[in-house]
Amino acid sequence: MVVLGYLSWVDIKKREVPDWAVLALFIYSLFACRNLKEGFIIGGFVFITHLLVAIAASGSIGGGDIKLISVLAFLMGRDFFLITLSLAGLMLATLIYALVTGKGLRYSIPLVPYLFLSFLISWGCFFEG
């Protein structure tokens, strides 16, 4: 959680995701992952999916974001998909806000704070106790 909080702050301030922090999270994940096979399968699926989206819609998602999302998917395994529920809700709320206020869809937003908030929401809702 601390690394995600730090990366959120960096992403807001500098609009980048430092590789060393993602690598540190990945190394931690190797020891904390409950099921390595499941982690590699889901992490690989998430990586390929986001990479294809980034190629198809250039500029839509950065390489650091793709690496971070993949590492989170590796760490959490199938529980990662619980994050996507809150992530989709947060992104939808942002989309509605942008359309209602007239800001439109031409602005880029940092993704890591959304991941961090989604992680906190998912952790609070689904992983209590």
Summary of the structure (lengths in Angstrom):
residues: 129
radius of gyration: 14.7
end to end distance: 16.7
largest distance: 46.3
contacts: 368
relative contact order: 0.16
helix: 78%
strand: 0%
